[in-house]
Amino acid sequence: MSLYPSLEDMKVDQMGKVQAQMVNEAIRASQQAQALPASAPPTHDHYAPPPYPIHPPQTQTQPKSGLELLYPALDEYMGLEFTQDIIAANMPEYLPVAQRPPGTMGVAVGASSVMPSGVVAPISGSSPGLQRGQVTNAIREVILCKDSDGKVGMRVKAINKGVFVCLVKKNSPAAMAGLRFGDQVLQVNGQTVASYSMEKVHDMLRKSPPNGIQLAVRDRPFERAVTLHKDSTGHIGFQFRDGEITALVKDSSAARNGLLTDHHLLEVNGQNVVGLKDKDISALISECGQVVTVTVMPTFVYKHMMKHMASSLVKFMDHSIPDL
């Protein structure tokens, strides 16, 4: 599956693939023509060069700022603006190093949580939770089908001219495709849904064919996955209340690996824990092996996200263990 920093990148990549295919066809046709006798008619008159340059001139662009690298093309989410001042006031750890207040712990701005090829992980590499808990911070294509009842298993909500996933049902096609609470739906079957109402998007899904429903989805903002290792007593080194990380244990795996307070737990080993009670989350962590990957989001963003979602739907959320 290809990952893209923006919807435009996805479209340009798709156009580039089509262009490359046309060039290859032209080369093959030219080679066939050269191999024919001089009296033989050409066999490639069906080919016409594209009406636009295949290799447009390169244009210089300004280097991206740290915030653009952290979450490309994002300036607001559910009406919450991510300006430099807003981030500095509420989650300064996500600012570039040079702009952080003195003594502020930070996260790696611009770093991707997707494991690159060639990464060395002799302890964590075999952990299913590490594989399930990967965060892309990108736009991705999702292909859905309908179940036996003709449903895809998700509900959306329109907020500030954006369409967001507010419910993914357990064992549904949406759950199996990796859709998650808080993801933003950008397109349905190639049609941009910005400014669409909830009812219109649901109607588009109902009228879609049973198979091959294409969605362009943007991940939840500022989420990241942190992989931790239990100590000899089975602890990973942080405390939480109502899903919010409130304290770190000195010299613990949580402290060493950059977990931060004022962040909310979203997933444990890729399993959704939004809406679960603290005792259930603790039990889930206890049942994990020696390696635990937690997905977190700044509390400032989490509370804004939850404020716009129907709390009555939380109990219907998918909390199953995702397949690899």
Wavefront OBJ file of the C-alpha trace (Angstrom):
o trace
v 0.000 0.000 0.000
v 1.402 3.397 -0.985
v 1.410 6.232 1.551
v 1.193 9.897 0.625
v 1.690 13.156 2.547
v -1.245 14.790 0.742
v -4.153 13.960 -1.525
v -2.427 15.871 -4.336
v 0.614 13.624 -3.989
v -1.616 10.593 -4.397
v -3.209 11.971 -7.564
v 0.131 13.026 -9.091
v 1.585 9.605 -8.345
v -1.350 7.939 -10.067
v -0.929 10.244 -13.082
v 2.784 9.490 -13.144
v 2.091 5.766 -13.290
v -0.259 6.295 -16.246
v 2.339 8.455 -18.010
v 5.040 5.858 -17.443
v 2.781 3.189 -18.909
v 2.145 5.324 -22.002
v 5.868 5.923 -22.482
v 6.577 2.198 -22.221
v 3.876 1.496 -24.799
v 5.407 4.069 -27.142
v 8.852 2.515 -26.760
v 7.514 -0.966 -27.466
v 5.576 0.286 -30.508
v 8.684 2.044 -31.824
v 10.750 -1.109 -31.416
v 8.119 -3.143 -33.249
v 8.077 -0.624 -36.120
v 11.859 -0.774 -36.466
v 11.728 -4.571 -36.642
v 9.203 -4.566 -39.554
v 10.207 -4.510 -43.273
v 10.159 -1.075 -44.923
v 7.041 -1.984 -46.955
v 5.056 -3.144 -43.954
v 2.475 -0.746 -42.554
v 3.073 0.588 -39.016
v 1.319 -1.277 -36.226
v 1.262 1.469 -33.618
v -0.979 4.101 -35.181
v -3.263 3.741 -32.166
v -0.708 5.518 -29.997
v -0.788 9.291 -29.615
v 1.646 11.296 -27.489
v 0.152 12.781 -24.332
v -1.174 16.344 -24.708
v 1.026 17.527 -21.806
v 4.782 17.320 -21.177
v 5.849 14.039 -19.626
v 8.747 15.625 -17.774
v 7.657 19.126 -16.675
v 10.423 21.512 -15.666
v 11.496 21.303 -12.051
v 10.502 24.226 -9.861
v 12.301 25.184 -6.708
v 10.250 24.983 -3.544
v 10.895 26.375 -0.126
v 12.016 23.807 2.469
v 9.187 22.589 4.662
v 8.891 23.733 8.222
v 9.055 21.300 11.089
v 5.281 21.401 11.570
v 4.627 20.611 7.909
v 6.969 17.651 8.180
v 5.247 16.452 11.325
v 1.794 16.505 9.783
v 1.868 17.531 6.093
v -0.808 19.847 4.710
v -2.632 20.053 8.044
v -3.637 23.484 9.314
v -6.830 22.510 11.135
v -8.675 19.468 12.419
v -12.387 19.520 13.275
v -12.198 23.306 13.431
v -9.130 23.309 15.704
v -6.408 25.403 14.089
v -2.831 24.161 14.399
v -1.036 27.487 14.203
v 2.422 28.014 15.631
v 0.952 29.923 18.569
v -1.696 27.282 19.354
v 0.863 24.487 19.357
v 3.331 26.536 21.417
v 0.661 27.228 24.048
v -0.819 23.740 24.309
v 1.734 21.163 23.143
v 5.164 22.807 22.750
v 6.859 19.407 22.614
v 5.723 19.203 18.961
v 7.550 22.386 17.948
v 10.887 22.199 16.108
v 13.801 22.010 18.555
v 14.884 25.618 18.011
v 11.404 26.923 18.891
v 10.730 24.914 22.057
v 10.792 26.653 25.451
v 13.837 25.735 27.545
v 13.456 22.424 29.355
v 10.613 21.191 27.126
v 10.799 17.527 26.197
v 10.120 16.997 22.530
v 9.142 14.441 19.936
v 10.983 13.818 16.714
v 9.453 16.355 14.325
v 9.307 14.969 10.816
v 9.999 11.418 11.870
v 7.673 8.716 10.632
v 6.485 5.956 12.897
v 6.377 3.538 9.988
v 9.217 1.040 10.291
v 11.574 1.628 7.345
v 13.133 -1.264 5.504
v 16.392 -2.330 7.043
v 15.452 -1.231 10.570
v 17.236 -3.241 13.248
v 14.932 -4.412 16.073
v 16.424 -7.534 17.653
v 14.046 -7.394 20.652
v 10.914 -5.706 19.317
v 10.986 -6.843 15.703
v 8.954 -9.987 16.250
v 6.298 -8.253 18.364
v 2.849 -8.386 16.712
v 1.921 -5.260 18.666
v 4.763 -3.333 17.023
v 3.438 -4.264 13.608
v -0.194 -3.513 14.503
v 0.661 -0.217 16.202
v 2.489 1.438 13.333
v 1.404 5.025 12.641
v 1.688 6.501 9.160
v 0.752 10.186 9.662
v -0.208 10.204 6.004
v -3.054 9.912 3.529
v -3.882 6.384 2.457
v -6.275 4.611 0.118
v -8.726 2.178 1.699
v -10.776 -0.357 -0.264
v -14.031 -1.457 1.383
v -16.689 -4.026 0.642
v -20.134 -4.541 2.121
v -21.119 -7.329 4.489
v -24.072 -9.676 4.094
v -26.377 -6.906 5.339
v -25.088 -4.477 2.708
v -23.177 -2.344 5.234
v -19.530 -1.296 5.556
v -19.652 -1.008 9.347
v -18.805 2.620 10.002
v -20.513 5.926 10.690
v -19.195 9.378 9.927
v -19.869 12.861 11.234
v -19.547 16.190 9.414
v -17.584 18.745 11.460
v -16.408 22.145 10.197
v -16.762 21.122 6.525
v -14.797 17.899 7.102
v -16.063 14.314 7.318
v -14.702 12.171 10.160
v -15.091 8.551 11.211
v -17.016 8.500 14.505
v -17.718 4.764 14.762
v -16.121 1.586 13.447
v -18.055 -1.561 14.322
v -16.384 -4.745 15.482
v -15.555 -7.345 12.799
v -16.940 -5.058 10.086
v -15.356 -4.440 6.658
v -14.325 -0.984 7.903
v -12.547 -2.523 10.907
v -10.758 -5.091 8.760
v -9.637 -2.321 6.368
v -7.966 -0.459 9.244
v -10.288 2.542 9.568
v -10.190 4.129 13.004
v -12.148 6.537 15.126
v -11.091 10.110 14.281
v -9.763 9.436 10.775
v -10.832 12.024 8.205
v -12.520 10.847 5.000
v -11.362 12.983 2.054
v -12.903 11.140 -0.887
v -15.449 8.409 -1.580
v -14.991 6.655 -4.927
v -12.888 9.550 -6.198
v -15.403 12.227 -5.181
v -14.206 14.834 -2.689
v -16.567 14.994 0.288
v -15.445 18.263 1.905
v -18.512 20.250 3.025
v -20.775 17.202 2.560
v -23.318 16.394 5.252
v -23.271 13.185 7.240
v -26.452 12.044 5.508
v -24.991 12.615 2.038
v -21.844 10.603 2.756
v -23.858 7.760 4.274
v -26.086 7.823 1.197
v -23.004 7.630 -1.075
v -21.843 4.547 0.807
v -25.299 2.938 0.637
v -25.449 3.472 -3.134
v -21.918 2.177 -3.711
v -21.430 -1.281 -5.244
v -20.880 -4.233 -2.893
v -17.149 -4.396 -3.637
v -14.353 -2.000 -4.464
v -15.521 1.054 -2.500
v -12.544 3.433 -2.554
v -11.856 5.892 0.256
v -9.056 8.419 0.621
v -8.420 8.781 4.356
v -6.228 11.087 6.429
v -4.900 9.716 9.718
v -5.674 11.269 13.079
v -3.295 14.184 13.712
v -0.317 14.167 16.059
v -0.710 10.524 17.019
v 2.430 8.468 17.452
v 3.373 4.970 18.541
v 5.896 4.317 21.316
v 7.298 0.829 21.880
v 8.069 -0.060 25.494
v 9.654 -3.029 27.280
v 8.487 -4.398 30.604
v 10.960 -4.590 33.492
v 11.534 -7.585 35.754
v 8.348 -6.758 37.675
v 6.224 -6.508 34.514
v 5.911 -2.709 34.533
v 6.570 -0.303 31.645
v 6.786 2.863 33.715
v 3.801 5.188 33.419
v 0.581 5.962 35.257
v -2.688 7.063 33.683
v -6.125 8.192 34.743
v -9.199 8.214 32.495
v -6.879 7.172 29.684
v -4.576 10.184 30.153
v -0.903 9.656 31.004
v -0.293 11.537 34.239
v 3.160 10.425 35.450
v 6.315 8.649 34.307
v 8.604 6.483 36.434
v 12.201 7.667 36.409
v 14.596 5.502 34.362
v 11.705 3.330 33.185
v 11.170 2.152 29.612
v 8.442 4.792 29.224
v 10.841 7.565 30.274
v 13.711 6.240 28.146
v 11.591 5.907 25.010
v 10.096 9.384 25.059
v 6.565 8.781 26.277
v 5.098 12.071 27.543
v 2.499 13.102 30.101
v -0.571 15.088 28.979
v -1.148 12.504 26.257
v -4.102 10.141 25.873
v -3.928 6.448 25.119
v -5.560 5.518 21.817
v -4.329 1.978 21.245
v -2.382 -0.764 22.998
v -0.593 -3.072 20.555
v -2.847 -1.703 17.834
v -6.046 -2.457 19.765
v -8.391 0.496 20.224
v -8.776 1.488 23.898
v -10.793 4.700 23.442
v -13.801 4.447 25.738
v -12.402 1.600 27.849
v -12.138 1.933 31.626
v -8.696 2.292 33.179
v -8.890 -1.162 34.784
v -9.600 -2.716 31.381
v -6.655 -0.898 29.792
v -4.400 -2.005 32.663
v -5.543 -5.604 32.205
v -4.837 -5.368 28.491
v -1.295 -4.103 29.136
v -0.723 -6.850 31.703
v -1.782 -9.507 29.214
v 0.692 -8.244 26.619
v 4.086 -9.852 26.291
v 7.373 -8.209 27.201
v 7.038 -5.671 24.385
v 4.119 -3.210 24.425
v 3.422 -0.588 21.753
v 1.110 2.245 22.815
v -0.404 4.780 20.443
v -0.910 8.201 22.000
v -2.207 11.656 21.102
v -1.810 15.016 22.886
v -4.644 15.445 25.396
v -5.341 18.895 23.935
v -6.194 17.328 20.548
v -7.907 14.280 22.062
v -10.368 16.335 24.123
v -11.236 18.468 21.111
v -11.838 15.330 19.054
v -14.039 13.708 21.706
v -16.041 16.898 22.213
v -17.261 16.700 18.626
v -18.122 13.004 18.683
v -21.312 11.440 20.023
v -20.406 9.939 23.410
v -23.242 7.439 23.086
v -21.375 5.729 20.238
v -18.252 4.990 22.289
v -19.693 1.759 23.717
v -20.255 0.468 20.163
v -16.641 1.035 19.067
v -14.497 -1.768 17.747
v -12.109 -2.901 20.517
v -11.039 -6.144 18.866
v -7.430 -7.137 18.176
v -6.645 -6.185 14.560
v -5.373 -8.837 12.167
v -1.876 -8.529 10.740
l 1 2 3 4 5 6 7 8 9 10 11 12 13 14 15 16 17 18 19 20 21 22 23 24 25 26 27 28 29 30 31 32 33 34 35 36 37 38 39 40 41 42 43 44 45 46 47 48 49 50 51 52 53 54 55 56 57 58 59 60 61 62 63 64 65 66 67 68 69 70 71 72 73 74 75 76 77 78 79 80 81 82 83 84 85 86 87 88 89 90 91 92 93 94 95 96 97 98 99 100 101 102 103 104 105 106 107 108 109 110 111 112 113 114 115 116 117 118 119 120 121 122 123 124 125 126 127 128 129 130 131 132 133 134 135 136 137 138 139 140 141 142 143 144 145 146 147 148 149 150 151 152 153 154 155 156 157 158 159 160 161 162 163 164 165 166 167 168 169 170 171 172 173 174 175 176 177 178 179 180 181 182 183 184 185 186 187 188 189 190 191 192 193 194 195 196 197 198 199 200 201 202 203 204 205 206 207 208 209 210 211 212 213 214 215 216 217 218 219 220 221 222 223 224 225 226 227 228 229 230 231 232 233 234 235 236 237 238 239 240 241 242 243 244 245 246 247 248 249 250 251 252 253 254 255 256 257 258 259 260 261 262 263 264 265 266 267 268 269 270 271 272 273 274 275 276 277 278 279 280 281 282 283 284 285 286 287 288 289 290 291 292 293 294 295 296 297 298 299 300 301 302 303 304 305 306 307 308 309 310 311 312 313 314 315 316 317 318 319 320 321 322 323 324
